[in-house]
Amino acid sequence: MSDYQTLLTDVTDKVATIWLNRPEHRNSFSPDMTRELHEAFGRFEADDGVRAIVVTGAGKYFSAGADLGRRGGSTFSRPADLKPIRSLTNFAASAAPYSRSMPQSSHSTESGPS
């Protein structure tokens, strides 16, 4: 079900799972990953068949944080052409999707050191 380069996604039994999929870079956030996360959360937020969203990391690590070798502090900036979505209102500041106003529950799991 993934149409992304830096994420894997799946929906099973009303639970959407998003895997950060850059294990060769310890799943560090890149501008592409940030864009894709915004798109994935927007898609799942709009899907009435999704009751929960789980975010985890592919491979040994959950995430090393921002990929500072690329864009540093602007890695988490929302691209100008993407409208804000409720589930990611605080994403740029925290690198984790807060979903207080989102109808689905969201969770993250760590698959190793983060």
C-alpha positions as CSV (number, residue, x, y, z in Angstrom):
1,M,0.0,0.0,0.0
2,S,3.0,2.3,0.0
3,D,3.5,4.9,-2.7
4,Y,6.4,6.5,-0.9
5,Q,10.2,6.5,-1.1
6,T,11.0,6.9,2.6
7,L,8.0,5.3,4.2
8,L,6.2,1.9,4.2
9,T,2.5,1.9,5.0
10,D,-0.2,-0.7,5.6
11,V,-3.7,-0.9,7.0
12,T,-4.8,-4.0,8.7
13,D,-7.9,-4.4,11.0
14,K,-8.5,-0.7,11.0
15,V,-4.9,0.1,12.2
16,A,-2.7,2.0,9.9
17,T,1.0,1.4,10.4
18,I,3.7,3.8,9.1
19,W,7.3,2.6,9.0
20,L,10.1,5.1,8.7
21,N,12.1,3.4,6.0
22,R,15.6,4.8,5.8
23,P,17.4,2.1,7.9
24,E,20.7,2.8,6.2
25,H,20.5,6.3,7.7
26,R,19.0,5.1,11.0
27,N,15.6,6.3,9.8
28,S,16.7,10.0,10.1
29,F,14.2,12.5,8.9
30,S,14.9,14.0,5.5
31,P,12.8,16.7,3.7
32,D,11.3,13.9,1.5
33,M,10.3,11.9,4.6
34,T,8.7,15.0,6.2
35,R,6.6,15.6,3.1
36,E,5.6,11.9,2.9
37,L,4.6,11.8,6.6
38,H,2.4,14.8,6.0
39,E,0.8,13.1,3.1
40,A,0.4,9.7,4.8
41,F,-1.1,11.3,8.0
42,G,-3.5,13.4,5.8
43,R,-4.6,10.3,3.9
44,F,-5.2,8.2,7.1
45,E,-6.8,11.1,8.9
46,A,-9.4,11.3,6.1
47,D,-10.0,7.6,6.1
48,D,-13.0,6.6,8.2
49,G,-11.9,3.0,8.1
50,V,-8.7,3.8,10.0
51,R,-9.2,3.9,13.8
52,A,-5.6,4.1,14.9
53,I,-2.2,5.0,13.4
54,V,1.1,3.4,14.6
55,V,4.5,4.9,13.6
56,T,7.6,2.7,13.9
57,G,11.0,2.4,12.3
58,A,12.1,-0.2,9.8
59,G,15.2,-2.1,10.8
60,K,17.2,-1.7,14.0
61,Y,16.3,1.9,14.9
62,F,13.2,4.0,15.4
63,S,14.8,7.3,14.3
64,A,18.0,9.2,14.8
65,G,16.2,12.5,14.4
66,A,16.9,15.0,11.6
67,D,19.3,14.2,8.9
68,L,21.7,17.1,9.6
69,G,23.8,16.3,6.6
70,R,21.1,17.5,4.3
71,R,19.0,20.5,5.5
72,G,19.6,20.6,9.3
73,G,17.0,22.6,11.2
74,S,14.7,23.0,8.2
75,T,14.2,19.3,7.8
76,F,10.9,19.4,9.6
77,S,9.4,22.4,7.9
78,R,6.1,21.8,6.2
79,P,6.5,22.3,2.4
80,A,4.7,25.4,1.3
81,D,2.5,23.5,-1.1
82,L,1.1,21.2,1.6
83,K,-1.8,22.5,3.6
84,P,-1.6,21.9,7.4
85,I,-3.5,18.9,8.7
86,R,-4.7,18.5,12.3
87,S,-2.7,15.5,13.1
88,L,0.6,17.2,12.3
89,T,0.0,20.6,13.8
90,N,3.0,20.3,16.1
91,F,5.1,18.0,13.9
92,A,7.7,20.6,12.9
93,A,8.5,21.4,16.5
94,S,8.6,17.9,17.9
95,A,9.2,15.4,15.1
96,A,6.3,13.4,16.5
97,P,2.6,13.6,15.3
98,Y,0.4,15.0,18.0
99,S,-3.2,14.1,17.4
100,R,-5.4,15.7,20.0
101,S,-7.9,16.9,17.4
102,M,-7.6,13.8,15.2
103,P,-10.4,11.2,15.3
104,Q,-7.9,8.4,15.2
105,S,-5.5,7.4,18.0
106,S,-1.8,7.6,17.0
107,H,1.1,5.8,18.6
108,S,4.7,5.3,18.0
109,T,6.8,2.3,18.8
110,E,10.5,2.0,19.0
111,S,12.3,-0.8,17.3
112,G,15.6,-0.2,19.0
113,P,17.7,2.8,20.0
114,S,16.3,6.1,19.0
